[in-house]
Amino acid sequence: MTIIVSAFYKFVSLTDCDALAARLRDELSTRDIKGTVLLAGEGINATISGAEPAIDAFLQVLSRDPRFADLTDKRAQASDHPFQKLKVKVKPEIVTLGVPDADPARDVGTYVAPDMWNALISDPNVIVVDTRNTYEVQIGSFPGARNPGTERFSDFPEYVRTQLSDAKDKPIAMFCTGGIRCEKASAYLLTQGFTSVFHLEGGILKYLENVPKPQSMWRGECFVFDARVALDHGVVEGSHALCQGCGTPVLKVAEQIQGDMSPSVCARCGTKS
């Protein structure tokens, strides 16, 4: 059976997170849907998997809540559930930056559709920033994008303070996996006085889904936080697995360059797999 992986988020004020979590948990569990749903006062963030009719039915139920009526998801196919169980959690933030003033529901940068992204990042005057963590950047990114060198998203404000503070009047274009981190990062930059802030709408996943490979500027694969590990153009499963020693993404043995079938060696911890 083909499994649909659905990812969605929305920044919207929620004052009933505990009650909402209970309702969503019931709706998801009765449909054999697995994955993670995060709720916070700032909104919802989820990646779930299940049979397509089950996913469609759940999203239809969710859309009856006026706060989620315009919510859209990003989809990919998988041969099996990439998640082992269902988690519905209430957290302080749906994506942890640690800066309460950064509120995309109040003020956010300019959304750039995937089919307009190439033109923006090809402008030599635009500073392109990958808002993901180092281990994600290492297996794929856009050419010329700056790597902030972060281990977690909450490190991003320090990168802005030390590396971007002299670029407040320059155009900044940011991207991330599904759009949520760069959307919040754009809100943060606006609070810091940046005047021209853009971010890739729907993130890398929407870009890989919508932009044909011959026209794509993406290089490598896109790390995802589930059993698929990484995705390629067309949002199909890529050629990476997780290191058994430290969890860093490494190439699968069968995907070694030029047919080299020697074990993958993790550059971070040296584990062979």
LUMDOFI-239971 format. One record per residue (C-alpha): z, x, y; residue in three letters; residue number from 0. Coordinates in steps of 0.5 Angstrom, whole numbers, always signed. Example, Ala and Ser with C-alpha at 12.3 -4.5 7.8 and 13.67 -1.06 7.14 Angstrom:
LUMDOFI-239971
up:east:north:type:seq
+16:+25:-9:ala:0
+14:+27:-2:ser:1
***
This chain:
LUMDOFI-239971
up:east:north:type:seq
+0:+0:+0:met:0
-2:+3:+7:thr:1
+4:+3:+12:ile:2
+4:+2:+19:ile:3
+8:+7:+24:val:4
+9:+4:+30:ser:5
+12:+7:+36:ala:6
+14:+4:+43:phe:7
+19:+4:+49:tyr:8
+20:+1:+55:lys:9
+25:+3:+61:phe:10
+28:-4:+63:val:11
+35:-6:+65:ser:12
+39:-8:+58:leu:13
+46:-11:+59:thr:14
+47:-14:+52:asp:15
+45:-8:+48:cys:16
+51:-9:+42:asp:17
+48:-16:+41:ala:18
+41:-14:+42:leu:19
+42:-9:+37:ala:20
+45:-14:+32:ala:21
+39:-19:+33:arg:22
+34:-13:+32:leu:23
+37:-10:+26:arg:24
+37:-17:+22:asp:25
+30:-18:+24:glu:26
+28:-11:+22:leu:27
+32:-11:+15:ser:28
+29:-18:+13:thr:29
+22:-15:+14:arg:30
+23:-8:+10:asp:31
+22:-4:+16:ile:32
+25:+3:+17:lys:33
+25:+7:+22:gly:34
+30:+8:+28:thr:35
+31:+4:+34:val:36
+35:+6:+40:leu:37
+38:+2:+46:leu:38
+41:+4:+52:ala:39
+42:+1:+59:gly:40
+36:+4:+61:glu:41
+31:+1:+56:gly:42
+29:+1:+48:ile:43
+26:+7:+44:asn:44
+23:+6:+37:ala:45
+19:+9:+32:thr:46
+19:+4:+26:ile:47
+14:+3:+19:ser:48
+13:-2:+15:gly:49
+7:-7:+12:ala:50
+2:-9:+18:glu:51
+4:-16:+17:pro:52
+11:-15:+18:ala:53
+10:-10:+24:ile:54
+6:-15:+27:asp:55
+11:-21:+26:ala:56
+17:-17:+29:phe:57
+13:-15:+35:leu:58
+12:-22:+36:gln:59
+19:-24:+36:val:60
+21:-18:+40:leu:61
+16:-20:+45:ser:62
+19:-27:+46:arg:63
+24:-24:+50:asp:64
+22:-24:+57:pro:65
+24:-16:+58:arg:66
+19:-14:+52:phe:67
+14:-19:+54:ala:68
+9:-14:+56:asp:69
+11:-8:+51:leu:70
+5:-5:+47:thr:71
+6:+0:+41:asp:72
+2:+6:+39:lys:73
+0:+6:+31:arg:74
-2:+10:+26:ala:75
-3:+10:+18:gln:76
+1:+13:+13:ala:77
+1:+13:+5:ser:78
+9:+11:+5:asp:79
+15:+10:+9:his:80
+16:+17:+13:pro:81
+23:+14:+14:phe:82
+28:+14:+9:gln:83
+32:+8:+12:lys:84
+33:+3:+18:leu:85
+38:+5:+24:lys:86
+39:+1:+30:val:87
+43:+5:+35:lys:88
+46:+4:+42:val:89
+46:+10:+46:lys:90
+48:+12:+53:pro:91
+40:+14:+54:glu:92
+34:+12:+50:ile:93
+32:+19:+52:val:94
+37:+24:+54:thr:95
+36:+28:+60:leu:96
+43:+27:+63:gly:97
+41:+25:+70:val:98
+43:+18:+71:pro:99
+39:+18:+78:asp:100
+32:+19:+74:ala:101
+30:+12:+73:asp:102
+23:+10:+71:pro:103
+24:+3:+72:ala:104
+26:+4:+79:arg:105
+21:+10:+81:asp:106
+16:+13:+77:val:107
+10:+18:+77:gly:108
+3:+16:+77:thr:109
+0:+14:+70:tyr:110
-6:+17:+68:val:111
-10:+14:+62:ala:112
-12:+18:+56:pro:113
-20:+18:+58:asp:114
-18:+21:+65:met:115
-13:+26:+63:trp:116
-19:+32:+62:asn:117
-21:+31:+69:ala:118
-14:+32:+72:leu:119
-12:+38:+68:ile:120
-18:+41:+69:ser:121
-17:+42:+76:asp:122
-15:+49:+78:pro:123
-10:+46:+83:asn:124
-6:+42:+78:val:125
+0:+45:+75:ile:126
+0:+42:+68:val:127
+7:+42:+64:val:128
+9:+40:+57:asp:129
+15:+37:+57:thr:130
+17:+38:+50:arg:131
+21:+43:+46:asn:132
+19:+50:+44:thr:133
+18:+49:+37:tyr:134
+13:+43:+39:glu:135
+9:+47:+44:val:136
+8:+52:+39:gln:137
+4:+48:+34:ile:138
+0:+45:+39:gly:139
-1:+43:+47:ser:140
-7:+43:+52:phe:141
-10:+50:+54:pro:142
-6:+52:+60:gly:143
+0:+48:+60:ala:144
+6:+51:+62:arg:145
+12:+51:+56:asn:146
+18:+50:+60:pro:147
+22:+54:+54:gly:148
+27:+48:+52:thr:149
+31:+47:+46:glu:150
+32:+40:+48:arg:151
+30:+35:+53:phe:152
+37:+36:+57:ser:153
+35:+43:+59:asp:154
+29:+41:+63:phe:155
+32:+40:+70:pro:156
+34:+47:+69:glu:157
+27:+49:+68:tyr:158
+25:+45:+74:val:159
+30:+48:+78:arg:160
+29:+55:+76:thr:161
+21:+55:+75:gln:162
+18:+49:+79:leu:163
+22:+49:+86:ser:164
+17:+52:+90:asp:165
+12:+47:+88:ala:166
+14:+41:+91:lys:167
+8:+40:+95:asp:168
+3:+41:+89:lys:169
+0:+36:+84:pro:170
+4:+36:+77:ile:171
+1:+33:+71:ala:172
+6:+32:+65:met:173
+5:+30:+58:phe:174
+9:+29:+52:cys:175
+9:+26:+45:thr:176
+9:+19:+46:gly:177
+10:+18:+54:gly:178
+17:+17:+54:ile:179
+20:+24:+56:arg:180
+14:+25:+61:cys:181
+15:+19:+64:glu:182
+23:+20:+65:lys:183
+21:+27:+67:ala:184
+17:+24:+73:ser:185
+22:+20:+75:ala:186
+27:+26:+75:tyr:187
+22:+30:+79:leu:188
+21:+25:+85:leu:189
+29:+25:+86:thr:190
+28:+32:+87:gln:191
+23:+31:+92:gly:192
+16:+33:+89:phe:193
+11:+29:+92:thr:194
+5:+29:+87:ser:195
+7:+27:+80:val:196
+3:+25:+74:phe:197
+4:+24:+67:his:198
-1:+22:+61:leu:199
+0:+15:+59:glu:200
+2:+14:+52:gly:201
+3:+21:+51:gly:202
-1:+26:+46:ile:203
-1:+20:+41:leu:204
-5:+16:+45:lys:205
-10:+21:+47:tyr:206
-11:+23:+40:leu:207
-12:+16:+38:glu:208
-17:+15:+44:asn:209
-21:+21:+46:val:210
-26:+23:+41:pro:211
-25:+30:+38:lys:212
-31:+33:+41:pro:213
-29:+31:+48:gln:214
-22:+33:+46:ser:215
-18:+39:+50:met:216
-12:+38:+45:trp:217
-11:+44:+41:arg:218
-7:+45:+35:gly:219
-3:+39:+32:glu:220
+2:+34:+35:cys:221
+9:+35:+32:phe:222
+13:+28:+30:val:223
+20:+27:+29:phe:224
+19:+24:+22:asp:225
+16:+26:+15:ala:226
+9:+26:+17:arg:227
+11:+32:+21:val:228
+5:+33:+25:ala:229
-1:+29:+27:leu:230
-8:+31:+28:asp:231
-14:+28:+32:his:232
-15:+20:+30:gly:233
-7:+20:+29:val:234
-8:+22:+22:val:235
-3:+27:+18:glu:236
-4:+34:+20:gly:237
-3:+41:+16:ser:238
+5:+42:+18:his:239
+11:+42:+14:ala:240
+18:+43:+16:leu:241
+21:+50:+14:cys:242
+27:+49:+8:gln:243
+31:+54:+12:gly:244
+31:+52:+19:cys:245
+27:+46:+20:gly:246
+22:+49:+24:thr:247
+15:+46:+23:pro:248
+10:+51:+19:val:249
+3:+51:+16:leu:250
+3:+48:+9:lys:251
+1:+53:+4:val:252
-5:+49:+2:ala:253
-7:+50:+9:glu:254
-7:+57:+10:gln:255
-12:+60:+14:ile:256
-19:+63:+10:gln:257
-16:+61:+4:gly:258
-10:+65:+4:asp:259
-5:+62:-1:met:260
+1:+66:+0:ser:261
+7:+63:+2:pro:262
+8:+60:+9:ser:263
+13:+65:+12:val:264
+17:+62:+18:cys:265
+17:+66:+24:ala:266
+24:+63:+26:arg:267
+28:+65:+20:cys:268
+24:+68:+15:gly:269
+24:+63:+10:thr:270
+18:+63:+5:lys:271
+16:+56:+3:ser:272
***
